[in-house]
């Protein structure tokens, strides 16, 4: 049996302004919804509401959120699928730190 190696990732989310992301509990809820039980959140930083360079899904502003996460490499595919289903996520960027 091969064990999955834990990797470090940085996840940046651009969220719709329709949600209230000022509370840390709400921000953690969104990230946990994306990651499920397969990965752990190391840190979570709110960058605030910013004007987008171009409209995304008819939105001109977005809330930027950065999360440092750790988990197996298999979470990349899971995150791609879940972000496509979540209406509050306008864009995302997942970078590997390793």
C-alpha positions as CSV (number, residue, x, y, z in Angstrom):
1,X,0.0,0.0,0.0
2,X,1.4,3.4,-1.0
3,X,0.6,6.3,1.3
4,X,-0.3,9.7,-0.2
5,X,2.4,12.2,0.4
6,X,1.3,15.4,2.1
7,X,2.0,18.5,0.0
8,X,1.7,22.2,0.7
9,X,-0.6,24.4,-1.4
10,X,-1.7,28.0,-1.6
11,X,-5.3,28.5,-2.6
12,X,-6.5,32.0,-3.7
13,X,-10.3,32.4,-4.1
14,X,-12.2,35.3,-5.6
15,X,-15.6,35.2,-4.1
16,X,-18.9,36.9,-5.0
17,X,-19.7,40.0,-2.9
18,X,-23.2,38.7,-2.2
19,X,-21.9,36.7,0.8
20,X,-20.8,38.1,4.2
21,X,-17.1,37.1,4.4
22,X,-16.2,39.5,7.2
23,X,-16.7,36.8,9.8
24,X,-13.8,34.2,10.0
25,X,-16.4,31.4,10.6
26,X,-18.0,32.1,7.2
27,X,-14.6,32.2,5.5
28,X,-13.6,28.9,7.1
29,X,-16.9,27.4,6.1
30,X,-16.3,28.2,2.4
31,X,-12.8,26.7,2.4
32,X,-13.9,23.6,4.3
33,X,-16.7,23.1,1.8
34,X,-14.1,23.1,-1.0
35,X,-11.5,20.8,0.8
36,X,-13.8,18.4,2.6
37,X,-12.0,16.1,5.0
38,X,-9.0,15.4,2.7
39,X,-6.9,18.5,3.5
40,X,-6.1,20.8,6.4
41,X,-6.2,24.6,6.5
42,X,-2.9,26.0,7.9
43,X,-3.8,29.7,7.6
44,X,-6.6,31.8,6.2
45,X,-6.2,35.4,5.1
46,X,-8.8,37.9,3.9
47,X,-7.4,40.4,1.4
48,X,-10.7,42.2,1.2
49,X,-13.1,43.5,-1.5
50,X,-11.4,44.7,-4.7
51,X,-12.6,45.9,-8.1
52,X,-12.1,43.2,-10.8
53,X,-10.1,44.1,-13.9
54,X,-13.1,42.8,-16.0
55,X,-16.6,41.5,-15.1
56,X,-16.8,37.9,-14.1
57,X,-20.2,36.3,-14.0
58,X,-21.7,39.8,-14.3
59,X,-19.8,40.9,-11.1
60,X,-17.5,43.9,-11.0
61,X,-16.1,43.4,-7.5
62,X,-14.9,40.3,-5.6
63,X,-13.7,39.3,-2.2
64,X,-10.2,37.9,-2.2
65,X,-9.3,35.1,0.2
66,X,-5.9,33.2,0.5
67,X,-5.6,29.9,2.3
68,X,-2.4,27.9,3.0
69,X,-3.5,24.2,2.9
70,X,-1.8,20.9,3.2
71,X,-3.0,17.6,1.8
72,X,-2.5,14.8,-0.8
73,X,-2.0,15.6,-4.5
74,X,-5.4,14.1,-5.2
75,X,-7.1,17.1,-3.8
76,X,-6.3,19.2,-6.9
77,X,-9.0,17.4,-9.0
78,X,-11.5,17.6,-6.1
79,X,-11.0,21.3,-5.8
80,X,-11.5,21.8,-9.5
81,X,-14.8,19.9,-9.5
82,X,-16.1,21.7,-6.4
83,X,-15.3,25.2,-7.5
84,X,-17.2,24.6,-10.7
85,X,-20.3,23.7,-8.6
86,X,-20.0,26.6,-6.1
87,X,-21.8,29.7,-7.2
88,X,-20.0,32.0,-4.7
89,X,-16.5,31.2,-6.2
90,X,-15.9,33.5,-9.2
91,X,-12.3,32.4,-9.8
92,X,-9.6,30.3,-8.0
93,X,-5.9,29.7,-8.3
94,X,-4.2,26.7,-6.7
95,X,-0.4,26.7,-6.4
96,X,1.9,24.0,-5.1
97,X,4.6,25.2,-2.7
98,X,6.8,22.1,-3.0
